[in-house]
Amino acid sequence: MISLGGQIRGLACALSAALVLLSAPARADPDVLHRVVEAMERGDWAALAAVERDPVLSAELAAVDGDALLDLRLRVARGPAPADERLAAYRRAIADLERGYGRQSAELIEPLREQAALMAAKGEHDGAETALRRALALAQGVLGSDHATTDAVRREHAAALARYNARRPRSAAPRAAPVLTPTAPARTFELVEIWWATHRTPTGSPEPARFFGPKRGPMRFGKAVVSVPEDREAGELPTPNLLHLEFRPDPSKHVILTAVNPMSGRDAFFQDLRDRIAASGRKEAFVYVHGFNNGFAGAAARTAQLAVDLSIDGTPILYAWPSKGSLLAYGADAREAEVDSQVEDLAAFLADVAHDTGAESVHLIAHSMGNRFLSRALVKLAERRAAAPPLFDEVVMAAPDLGVDEFDRSWAAMRPLGERYTLYASRRDKALQISAQLNDVQRLGDSGKPVVKAGMETVDTTAASGGLLGHSDFAGTALDDFRAVVWSSLAPEKRCVLQTRPLGEERFWEFAPAAGACSDREFRRVMTLVRLEGSPEAALARLSSELQTAPAQAPERQELSTLLDRLAAMFGLPAR
């Protein structure tokens, strides 16, 4: 199960002392907390190590977000501190992981490997072999003996075992390598191809999860392959919270980046896009811009999940900006959106997707801090473009971590570029509530004070959030409404899981399937049928045919009749 910190993936728990004070005990010293925050921003390893080993301060950080403390522990363990301090940080991180995820958790593999390497460098060959033996057992249990990660750990363990046996005490018997049982798990996942453009710089590692790092570079292009498990509810993104450990879990259970394939340049990339779109039926594409605290692998996983759950018949495209992929790097991520050259490149890229791919519909989807990149790129694009028909179909701004003041300044320029804009916002979005305190201005995605503009439909997903943290409703609990936007450009007044709410002379919408005109199940079935049949008219014909052939007393007859009425009302078709 993904932790609360893993679900939010955007808590800026170390950018401001004010954020820490939200959950810190009353004894917290503001001066100390300010120094902690500043140390995280400037990379002061000595100060970070002092916080990591201080039980009171580390408890305060864990109270804000447990993943933030784990992130800090691993930063210290991997940093330039003396080896003994780093090993102590590894021990504390591993103990926290065991408490949080259990002793058989896959999240332990990478820290155990790193701990073993540090032990070996210190000459602690017994401890290194023991740590790698445990890592090997975990890898075998999760991935199987034939997986590349398991093989890599096996080779590391063999080397550690040889070093231990060569230096073992005379009284100790030689240790033997464990026997791995061959495994061949059944394939219960599909492989999804996505296209990507990124300002990230390659690390030099061939491993997909390690292929790109957080450093900025020129825009690069390519394709990637993501495995998506078949046994998964629509809207779910089953990825264990790996705390940036660059570990690939079980493809039958989790969404995993399995291959990253760079292309020779822009021309090759767009030619490949044109070929794929020409071979598709609907000739559609979307560009997804990810949010704060995303590595390349996580952003690719979300893009693939959206491609599958939206049944995209064309090309899913990811723009991956160089997020640091850390809960402690909110400030650094925010500064990336200020880099004018990246925004310029994104604007030109979006124009090329609209003009040079042959796509008949192009949707833009931005999440969280990704909306800063998207909105600024659209403004750049508007500056160099004369009045013309919109370039894009649906523009979806999901939980935007964008100041309302900046959006107000940008809206007039952005508006003509999209046929329609949809804003998904929530009063339960804790990430944006914290962001508002950090930035001292309301965020566009916080529906506590809904933002309404002519040409933009504002949807409050608070009811969909339930007890969750409300930062990814669009791709999960409110997915049915999101599908209706992308699939059919269905107006909100026709989406029967929504209710309208007045706001002065304007109005916005609330996700409220329990109180709406139809249930979420009815809405989902109608929209799915329209998508499968290709048009509302074809879906109506199919329902009418099934209703006519259903036995008079069949239990499904009433359901068919209800669905037929719902479909006719939603799409303005003649009633029966």
C-alpha positions as CSV (number, residue, x, y, z in Angstrom):
1,M,0.0,0.0,0.0
2,I,1.3,3.4,-0.9
3,S,1.9,5.6,2.2
4,L,0.2,9.0,2.6
5,G,3.5,10.6,1.8
6,G,3.7,8.5,-1.4
7,Q,0.2,9.4,-2.4
8,I,0.7,13.1,-2.1
9,R,4.1,13.2,-3.7
10,G,4.1,16.9,-3.4
11,L,4.4,17.8,0.3
12,A,7.0,20.5,0.5
13,C,8.0,19.4,4.0
14,A,11.4,21.1,4.1
15,L,11.2,24.3,2.2
16,S,9.9,26.4,5.0
17,A,10.0,26.3,8.8
18,A,6.3,27.3,8.7
19,L,5.5,24.1,7.0
20,V,7.3,22.1,9.7
21,L,5.5,24.0,12.4
22,L,2.2,22.8,11.0
23,S,2.7,19.5,12.6
24,A,5.7,19.9,14.9
25,P,5.3,19.6,18.7
26,A,4.9,22.7,20.7
27,R,8.5,22.7,22.0
28,A,9.8,23.3,18.4
29,D,12.4,26.1,18.3
30,P,11.6,28.3,15.3
31,D,15.3,29.4,15.0
32,V,16.5,25.8,14.8
33,L,13.8,24.9,12.3
34,H,14.7,27.9,10.1
35,R,18.3,26.7,10.2
36,V,17.2,23.2,9.2
37,V,15.3,24.5,6.2
38,E,18.2,26.7,5.0
39,A,20.5,23.7,5.3
40,M,18.3,21.6,3.1
41,E,18.2,24.4,0.5
42,R,22.0,24.9,0.4
43,G,23.0,21.3,0.9
44,D,24.7,21.8,4.3
45,W,25.5,18.1,5.0
46,A,26.7,18.7,8.5
47,A,23.5,20.4,9.5
48,L,21.4,17.8,7.7
49,A,23.2,15.0,9.5
50,A,22.6,16.7,12.8
51,V,18.9,16.8,12.2
52,E,18.8,13.2,11.0
53,R,20.4,11.9,14.2
54,D,18.4,14.2,16.5
55,P,15.4,12.1,17.7
56,V,13.3,15.2,18.5
57,L,13.9,17.0,15.2
58,S,13.5,13.9,13.2
59,A,10.2,13.1,14.9
60,E,9.0,16.6,14.0
61,L,9.9,16.0,10.4
62,A,8.2,12.6,10.4
63,A,5.1,14.2,11.8
64,V,4.9,16.3,8.6
65,D,5.6,13.4,6.3
66,G,7.3,10.1,7.1
67,D,8.8,9.9,3.6
68,A,10.5,13.2,4.2
69,L,12.4,11.7,7.1
70,L,13.3,8.6,5.1
71,D,14.4,10.9,2.3
72,L,16.6,12.8,4.7
73,R,18.1,9.7,6.2
74,L,19.1,8.4,2.8
75,R,20.5,11.7,1.7
76,V,22.7,11.7,4.7
77,A,23.7,8.1,4.1
78,R,24.6,8.8,0.5
79,G,26.3,12.1,1.3
80,P,29.9,13.2,2.1
81,A,29.7,12.5,5.8
82,P,32.2,10.2,7.5
83,A,31.6,6.5,6.9
84,D,30.5,5.7,10.4
85,E,27.8,8.5,10.3
86,R,26.6,7.2,6.9
87,L,26.3,3.7,8.2
88,A,24.3,4.8,11.2
89,A,22.0,6.7,8.9
90,Y,21.5,3.6,6.8
91,R,20.7,1.6,9.9
92,R,18.1,4.1,10.9
93,A,16.6,4.3,7.4
94,I,16.4,0.5,7.2
95,A,14.8,0.3,10.6
96,D,12.2,2.9,9.6
97,L,11.5,1.0,6.4
98,E,11.0,-2.2,8.3
99,R,8.6,-0.5,10.7
100,G,6.7,1.2,7.9
101,Y,6.6,-1.5,5.2
102,G,7.6,-4.8,7.0
103,R,10.8,-6.9,6.9
104,Q,10.0,-8.5,3.6
105,S,9.4,-5.2,1.8
106,A,11.1,-4.6,-1.6
107,E,11.9,-1.1,-0.6
108,L,14.7,-2.5,1.5
109,I,16.7,-3.9,-1.4
110,E,18.5,-0.8,-2.6
111,P,19.5,0.6,0.9
112,L,20.8,-2.9,1.8
113,R,23.0,-2.9,-1.4
114,E,24.3,0.6,-0.7
115,Q,24.9,-0.2,3.0
116,A,26.9,-3.3,1.9
117,A,29.0,-1.4,-0.5
118,L,29.9,1.1,2.3
119,M,30.7,-1.8,4.7
120,A,32.9,-3.4,2.1
121,A,34.8,-0.2,1.6
122,K,35.4,-0.1,5.3
123,G,36.6,-3.7,5.4
124,E,33.4,-4.9,7.2
125,H,33.1,-8.0,5.0
126,D,30.9,-10.0,7.3
127,G,28.3,-7.2,7.5
128,A,28.5,-6.6,3.8
129,E,27.9,-10.2,2.9
130,T,25.0,-10.4,5.4
131,A,23.3,-7.3,4.0
132,L,23.6,-8.5,0.4
133,R,22.4,-12.0,1.3
134,R,19.2,-10.4,2.6
135,A,18.9,-8.1,-0.4
136,L,19.3,-11.2,-2.7
137,A,16.5,-13.1,-0.9
138,L,14.2,-10.1,-1.2
139,A,14.9,-9.6,-4.9
140,Q,14.4,-13.3,-5.6
141,G,11.1,-13.3,-3.8
142,V,9.7,-10.2,-5.6
143,L,11.2,-10.4,-9.0
144,G,12.3,-14.0,-9.5
145,S,15.7,-15.4,-10.1
146,D,15.8,-14.5,-13.8
147,H,15.3,-10.8,-13.3
148,A,18.2,-8.3,-14.2
149,T,18.0,-6.7,-10.7
150,T,18.2,-10.1,-9.0
151,D,21.2,-11.1,-11.2
152,A,22.9,-7.8,-10.3
153,V,22.5,-8.4,-6.6
154,R,23.6,-12.0,-7.0
155,R,26.9,-10.9,-8.6
156,E,27.4,-8.3,-5.8
157,H,26.8,-11.0,-3.2
158,A,29.1,-13.4,-4.8
159,A,31.9,-10.8,-4.7
160,A,31.1,-10.0,-1.1
161,L,31.0,-13.7,-0.2
162,A,34.4,-14.3,-1.7
163,R,35.9,-11.3,0.2
164,Y,34.4,-12.6,3.4
165,N,35.6,-16.2,3.0
166,A,39.1,-15.0,2.1
167,R,39.2,-13.0,5.4
168,R,37.0,-15.0,7.7
169,P,38.2,-15.8,11.2
170,R,39.9,-19.1,11.4
171,S,37.2,-20.4,13.8
172,A,34.4,-19.5,11.3
173,A,33.3,-22.0,8.7
174,P,33.2,-20.8,5.1
175,R,29.8,-19.5,4.0
176,A,28.1,-20.9,0.9
177,A,26.1,-19.0,-1.7
178,P,22.3,-19.4,-1.5
179,V,20.6,-21.5,-4.2
180,L,18.2,-19.5,-6.3
181,T,15.0,-21.3,-7.5
182,P,14.2,-20.6,-11.2
183,T,11.0,-18.7,-11.5
184,A,8.9,-17.9,-14.6
185,P,5.9,-15.8,-13.5
186,A,3.0,-15.7,-15.9
187,R,2.7,-12.4,-17.8
188,T,-0.3,-10.5,-16.4
189,F,0.5,-7.1,-17.7
190,E,0.5,-5.1,-21.0
191,L,3.3,-3.1,-22.4
192,V,2.4,0.5,-23.2
193,E,4.5,2.7,-25.5
194,I,4.8,6.4,-24.7
195,W,6.7,9.2,-26.5
196,W,8.7,11.6,-24.4
197,A,10.5,15.0,-24.6
198,T,12.7,16.0,-21.7
199,H,15.1,18.5,-20.4
200,R,16.7,15.9,-18.2
201,T,20.3,14.8,-18.7
202,P,21.1,11.1,-19.1
203,T,23.1,9.6,-16.2
204,G,24.9,7.0,-18.3
205,S,23.2,4.1,-16.7
206,P,21.3,1.7,-19.0
207,E,18.8,0.9,-16.3
208,P,15.4,2.5,-17.2
209,A,14.7,3.7,-13.7
210,R,18.2,5.3,-13.6
211,F,18.4,6.5,-17.2
212,F,17.7,10.1,-16.5
213,G,18.8,12.2,-13.5
214,P,17.6,15.6,-12.2
215,K,20.2,17.7,-14.0
216,R,19.0,20.1,-16.7
217,G,20.2,19.8,-20.3
218,P,19.0,20.4,-23.9
219,M,15.7,19.0,-24.9
220,R,15.9,15.3,-25.9
221,F,13.4,13.0,-27.5
222,G,12.5,9.3,-27.5
223,K,10.1,6.6,-26.6
224,A,9.6,4.5,-23.5
225,V,7.9,1.2,-22.6
226,V,5.9,0.9,-19.4
227,S,4.3,-2.3,-18.1
228,V,0.8,-1.8,-16.7
229,P,-0.8,-4.8,-14.7
230,E,-4.0,-6.2,-16.0
231,D,-5.4,-6.8,-12.5
232,R,-5.9,-3.1,-11.7
233,E,-8.9,-0.9,-11.2
234,A,-9.2,2.0,-13.7
235,G,-7.5,5.1,-12.2
236,E,-5.1,3.1,-10.0
237,L,-1.4,3.7,-10.3
238,P,0.0,0.8,-8.2
239,T,3.6,1.8,-7.7
240,P,5.2,1.1,-4.3
241,N,6.7,4.2,-2.7
242,L,10.3,3.5,-3.5
243,L,11.6,6.8,-2.0
244,H,13.7,7.4,-5.1
245,L,15.6,4.1,-4.6
246,E,15.5,3.4,-8.4
247,F,14.2,-0.2,-7.9
248,R,11.9,-2.0,-10.3
249,P,9.1,-4.0,-8.6
250,D,6.8,-6.7,-9.9
251,P,5.3,-5.9,-13.3
252,S,2.2,-8.1,-12.5
253,K,1.5,-5.8,-9.6
254,H,2.9,-2.4,-10.3
255,V,3.2,0.1,-13.1
256,I,6.9,0.0,-14.1
257,L,9.2,1.8,-16.6
258,T,10.8,-1.1,-18.5
259,A,12.7,0.6,-21.4
260,V,13.9,4.1,-22.4
261,N,14.8,4.5,-26.0
262,P,16.3,7.8,-27.1
263,M,15.9,9.0,-30.7
264,S,18.5,10.7,-32.9
265,G,16.8,14.0,-32.8
266,R,13.6,16.1,-33.2
267,D,13.0,15.1,-36.9
268,A,13.1,11.4,-36.1
269,F,10.8,11.8,-33.1
270,F,8.1,13.7,-35.0
271,Q,8.3,11.3,-38.0
272,D,7.7,8.4,-35.6
273,L,4.8,10.3,-34.1
274,R,3.3,10.9,-37.5
275,D,3.6,7.3,-38.5
276,R,1.9,6.1,-35.2
277,I,-0.9,8.6,-35.5
278,A,-1.5,7.8,-39.1
279,A,-1.9,4.1,-38.2
280,S,-4.4,4.9,-35.5
281,G,-8.2,5.0,-35.8
282,R,-9.0,8.2,-33.9
283,K,-5.7,10.0,-34.5
284,E,-5.6,11.5,-31.1
285,A,-2.8,12.6,-28.8
286,F,-2.3,14.1,-25.4
287,V,0.7,15.8,-23.8
288,Y,1.1,15.2,-20.1
289,V,3.2,17.6,-17.9
290,H,4.0,16.1,-14.5
291,G,4.2,17.8,-11.2
292,F,6.6,18.3,-8.3
293,N,8.7,15.5,-6.8
294,N,8.5,13.3,-9.9
295,G,11.4,11.3,-11.3
296,F,11.3,10.4,-15.0
297,A,10.1,6.8,-14.1
298,G,7.2,8.1,-12.0
299,A,6.1,10.6,-14.7
300,A,6.3,7.9,-17.4
301,A,4.2,5.5,-15.2
302,R,1.5,8.2,-14.8
303,T,1.5,8.9,-18.6
304,A,1.1,5.2,-19.3
305,Q,-1.7,4.8,-16.7
306,L,-3.6,7.7,-18.4
307,A,-3.0,6.2,-21.8
308,V,-4.6,2.9,-20.7
309,D,-7.4,4.4,-18.7
310,L,-8.3,6.9,-21.3
311,S,-8.1,4.3,-24.1
312,I,-6.0,6.6,-26.2
313,D,-6.0,5.6,-29.8
314,G,-2.9,7.5,-31.0
315,T,0.0,8.7,-29.0
316,P,0.5,9.5,-25.3
317,I,3.3,12.0,-24.9
318,L,5.2,13.0,-21.8
319,Y,7.1,16.3,-21.2
320,A,9.5,15.5,-18.3
321,W,11.0,18.6,-16.8
322,P,14.0,18.1,-14.5
323,S,12.3,17.8,-11.1
324,K,14.7,16.7,-8.4
325,G,12.3,13.9,-7.4
326,S,12.7,14.6,-3.7
327,L,10.3,15.7,-1.0
328,L,13.0,18.0,0.2
329,A,13.4,19.9,-3.1
330,Y,10.3,22.0,-3.5
331,G,12.3,25.2,-3.9
332,A,14.6,23.7,-6.4
333,D,11.7,22.3,-8.4
334,A,9.9,25.7,-8.3
335,R,13.0,27.4,-9.7
336,E,13.0,25.0,-12.7
337,A,9.7,26.5,-13.8
338,E,11.5,29.9,-13.9
339,V,14.1,28.8,-16.5
340,D,12.9,30.7,-19.6
341,S,14.7,28.5,-22.1
342,Q,12.8,25.4,-20.9
343,V,9.5,27.2,-21.2
344,E,10.5,28.4,-24.7
345,D,11.3,24.9,-25.7
346,L,8.1,23.5,-24.3
347,A,6.1,26.2,-26.2
348,A,7.8,25.3,-29.5
349,F,7.3,21.6,-28.8
350,L,3.6,22.0,-28.1
351,A,3.2,23.9,-31.3
352,D,4.9,21.1,-33.2
353,V,2.7,18.5,-31.7
354,A,-0.4,20.5,-32.8
355,H,0.9,21.2,-36.3
356,D,3.3,18.4,-37.4
357,T,1.9,15.1,-36.2
358,G,-1.3,14.7,-38.1
359,A,-3.3,14.3,-34.9
360,E,-6.9,15.3,-35.3
361,S,-7.3,16.1,-31.6
362,V,-4.5,17.1,-29.2
363,H,-5.2,17.4,-25.5
364,L,-3.0,19.0,-22.9
365,I,-2.9,17.7,-19.3
366,A,-0.8,19.3,-16.5
367,H,-0.7,18.2,-12.9
368,S,0.4,20.2,-9.9
369,M,3.6,22.3,-10.5
370,G,3.5,21.1,-14.1
371,N,0.8,23.8,-14.6
372,R,3.5,26.5,-14.1
373,F,5.3,25.1,-17.1
374,L,2.2,24.7,-19.2
375,S,0.6,28.1,-18.5
376,R,3.9,29.9,-19.1
377,A,4.5,27.9,-22.3
378,L,1.0,28.8,-23.5
379,V,1.6,32.5,-22.9
380,K,4.9,32.2,-24.9
381,L,3.0,30.5,-27.7
382,A,0.3,33.1,-27.7
383,E,2.9,35.9,-28.0
384,R,4.3,34.6,-31.3
385,R,1.0,33.5,-32.8
386,A,-1.6,35.6,-34.6
387,A,-5.3,35.2,-33.9
388,A,-6.3,31.8,-35.2
389,P,-8.5,28.8,-34.4
390,P,-7.4,27.0,-31.1
391,L,-4.4,24.7,-31.4
392,F,-5.6,22.3,-28.7
393,D,-8.8,20.6,-27.9
394,E,-9.2,19.9,-24.1
395,V,-6.7,21.6,-21.8
396,V,-6.9,20.0,-18.3
397,M,-5.4,21.8,-15.4
398,A,-5.3,19.2,-12.6
399,A,-4.6,20.4,-9.0
400,P,-2.5,23.3,-10.3
401,D,0.2,24.5,-8.0
402,L,0.0,27.9,-9.6
403,G,-0.7,31.2,-7.9
404,V,-4.1,32.7,-8.6
405,D,-2.4,36.0,-9.2
406,E,-0.2,34.6,-12.0
407,F,-3.1,32.8,-13.6
408,D,-5.2,36.0,-13.6
409,R,-2.4,37.7,-15.5
410,S,-2.0,34.8,-17.9
411,W,-5.6,33.9,-18.7
412,A,-6.3,36.3,-21.5
413,A,-3.3,35.2,-23.5
414,M,-3.9,31.5,-22.8
415,R,-7.6,31.3,-23.5
416,P,-7.6,31.3,-27.3
417,L,-5.2,28.4,-27.5
418,G,-7.6,25.8,-26.3
419,E,-11.2,24.8,-27.3
420,R,-12.0,24.5,-23.6
421,Y,-10.2,24.5,-20.3
422,T,-11.1,22.3,-17.3
423,L,-9.8,23.1,-13.9
424,Y,-9.9,20.2,-11.3
425,A,-9.6,21.6,-7.8
426,S,-10.2,20.4,-4.3
427,R,-10.7,21.8,-0.8
428,R,-8.9,18.7,0.6
429,D,-5.7,19.2,-1.4
430,K,-3.2,19.3,1.5
431,A,-0.3,19.7,-0.9
432,L,-1.7,23.0,-2.2
433,Q,-2.7,24.2,1.2
434,I,0.9,23.9,2.2
435,S,2.0,25.5,-1.0
436,A,-0.2,28.5,-0.4
437,Q,1.5,29.1,2.9
438,L,4.9,28.7,1.3
439,N,4.1,31.1,-1.5
440,D,1.8,33.4,0.5
441,V,-0.9,33.3,-2.2
442,Q,-3.9,31.0,-3.0
443,R,-3.2,28.2,-5.4
444,L,-5.4,27.7,-8.4
445,G,-6.1,24.1,-7.5
446,D,-7.5,25.0,-4.0
447,S,-11.3,25.2,-4.4
448,G,-11.7,26.8,-1.0
449,K,-12.2,30.0,-3.1
450,P,-13.2,28.6,-6.5
451,V,-11.7,30.4,-9.5
452,V,-14.1,30.8,-12.4
453,K,-13.4,32.1,-15.8
454,A,-15.4,32.4,-19.0
455,G,-14.1,29.6,-21.2
456,M,-12.9,27.4,-18.3
457,E,-15.1,24.9,-16.5
458,T,-14.2,24.6,-12.8
459,V,-14.9,21.2,-11.2
460,D,-14.5,20.9,-7.4
461,T,-13.5,17.2,-6.7
462,T,-13.6,17.5,-2.9
463,A,-16.4,14.9,-2.7
464,A,-14.3,12.5,-4.9
465,S,-11.3,12.9,-2.6
466,G,-13.1,11.2,0.3
467,G,-10.5,10.6,3.0
468,L,-7.6,10.9,0.6
469,L,-5.2,13.8,0.1
470,G,-7.0,15.2,-2.9
471,H,-3.9,15.9,-5.1
472,S,-4.5,13.4,-7.9
473,D,-8.3,13.1,-8.1
474,F,-8.4,13.7,-11.9
475,A,-6.5,10.4,-12.6
476,G,-8.2,8.4,-9.8
477,T,-11.5,9.0,-8.0
478,A,-12.7,11.6,-10.5
479,L,-11.5,9.6,-13.6
480,D,-15.0,9.1,-15.0
481,D,-15.6,12.8,-15.3
482,F,-12.1,13.3,-16.7
483,R,-12.9,10.6,-19.4
484,A,-16.0,12.4,-20.4
485,V,-14.0,15.6,-21.0
486,V,-11.3,13.9,-23.1
487,W,-13.5,11.4,-24.9
488,S,-16.5,13.5,-25.8
489,S,-15.9,17.1,-24.8
490,L,-19.1,16.7,-22.9
491,A,-20.3,19.9,-21.3
492,P,-20.5,19.8,-17.4
493,E,-24.2,20.3,-17.4
494,K,-24.5,17.1,-19.3
495,R,-22.2,15.1,-16.9
496,C,-24.7,13.8,-14.5
497,V,-22.2,13.1,-11.7
498,L,-21.8,16.9,-11.3
499,Q,-23.9,19.5,-9.6
500,T,-23.8,23.2,-10.3
501,R,-23.0,25.8,-7.6
502,P,-23.5,29.5,-8.0
503,L,-20.6,31.9,-7.5
504,G,-21.9,35.5,-7.8
505,E,-23.0,35.8,-11.4
506,E,-20.9,32.8,-12.4
507,R,-21.1,29.1,-11.5
508,F,-18.8,26.2,-10.9
509,W,-19.4,22.4,-10.6
510,E,-19.0,19.9,-7.8
511,F,-18.3,16.2,-8.2
512,A,-21.2,14.6,-6.3
513,P,-22.3,11.3,-7.8
514,A,-24.2,10.3,-4.7
515,A,-26.4,13.3,-5.0
516,G,-26.3,13.8,-8.8
517,A,-28.8,12.9,-11.4
518,C,-27.1,9.5,-11.9
519,S,-24.8,7.1,-10.1
520,D,-21.2,7.0,-10.9
521,R,-21.7,3.4,-12.1
522,E,-24.4,4.5,-14.6
523,F,-22.2,7.4,-15.8
524,R,-19.2,5.1,-16.3
525,R,-21.2,2.6,-18.3
526,V,-22.7,5.2,-20.6
527,M,-19.4,6.9,-21.3
528,T,-17.6,3.6,-21.8
529,L,-20.2,2.4,-24.2
530,V,-20.1,5.6,-26.2
531,R,-16.3,5.3,-26.4
532,L,-16.4,1.7,-27.5
533,E,-19.2,2.2,-30.1
534,G,-17.6,5.3,-31.5
535,S,-20.5,7.8,-31.1
536,P,-23.5,8.4,-28.9
537,E,-25.9,7.4,-31.7
538,A,-24.2,4.1,-32.2
539,A,-24.3,3.5,-28.4
540,L,-28.0,4.4,-28.3
541,A,-28.7,1.9,-31.2
542,R,-26.9,-0.9,-29.3
543,L,-28.7,-0.3,-26.1
544,S,-32.1,-0.1,-27.9
545,S,-31.3,-3.4,-29.7
546,E,-30.3,-5.1,-26.4
547,L,-33.4,-3.8,-24.7
548,Q,-35.7,-5.1,-27.5
549,T,-34.2,-8.6,-27.3
550,A,-34.1,-8.8,-23.5
551,P,-36.8,-11.1,-22.1
552,A,-39.7,-9.2,-20.5
553,Q,-38.9,-10.3,-17.0
554,A,-35.1,-10.2,-17.3
555,P,-33.4,-8.4,-14.3
556,E,-31.2,-6.4,-16.7
557,R,-34.1,-5.0,-18.6
558,Q,-34.7,-2.1,-16.1
559,E,-30.9,-1.3,-16.1
560,L,-30.8,-1.2,-19.9
561,S,-33.8,1.1,-19.9
562,T,-32.2,3.4,-17.3
563,L,-28.9,3.5,-19.3
564,L,-30.7,4.3,-22.5
565,D,-32.5,7.3,-20.8
566,R,-29.3,8.5,-19.3
567,L,-27.5,8.4,-22.6
568,A,-30.2,10.2,-24.5
569,A,-30.4,13.0,-21.9
570,M,-26.6,13.4,-21.7
571,F,-26.1,13.7,-25.4
572,G,-29.3,15.4,-26.4
573,L,-30.6,12.5,-28.4
574,P,-34.3,11.8,-29.1
575,A,-36.0,10.0,-26.2
576,R,-37.5,6.6,-26.8
